Amino acid sequence: TATCTVKVLHMNNNNITSQDATAICDMMTCLEELNISYNQLGDHGAEVISVGLTKATSLKALSIVVNNIGPLGATALANALTCNTSLEELWISYDDIGQDGAREIA
């Protein structure tokens, strides 16, 4: 296991797609704060990030604002939150999660 020195990572507005999400997922175990807002994750990317979220025991804040995430991605995130006890802040504004996605996260 690699030693982690970075605790806060802001990668907003970098054209990150669902294909890039796996690499981010691998970093999440070390981070306390991750901002990947204004990218192009979509539902599939949110599903990949959700896998990382289940293993991110030190992550306290996650911002995924404006990522074209819909109800499916929101549901995946909600399911991951049942396993994650460290996350204190989740920012998912300006995505199209709808009532169903919001209900799942709430």
Order of alpha helices (4+ residues) and beta strands (2+ residues): beta-alpha-beta-alpha-beta-alpha-beta-alpha
